[in-house]
Amino acid sequence: MREAFGDITWEPREIVDLGDRVLVRVHLSAKGQRTALPIEEDIGHIYTLNEGKAVRLDIFRTWEEARRATGPRE
């Protein structure tokens, strides 16, 4: 990704505790190396925890995809 976009920043915007998983809305900011076109979007991360430590990370292209992957919530 760094070859295509150079400097990339990821900023957590929302964190949802799901017990053994954590859903995080992450704001991605980057600029194309060749085109200089800016990219600003929210993506989703789901961390799976074991004994309080992250043992798996699933990355979703959109926040909504990540939310759907966690199943229905109250």
Protein Blocks (a to p, Z undefined) as FASTA:
>chain_A
ZZmnopaddddfbdcdehjaccdddddddddfklopacddddddddddeehiafbdcddf
bfklmmmmnopaZZ
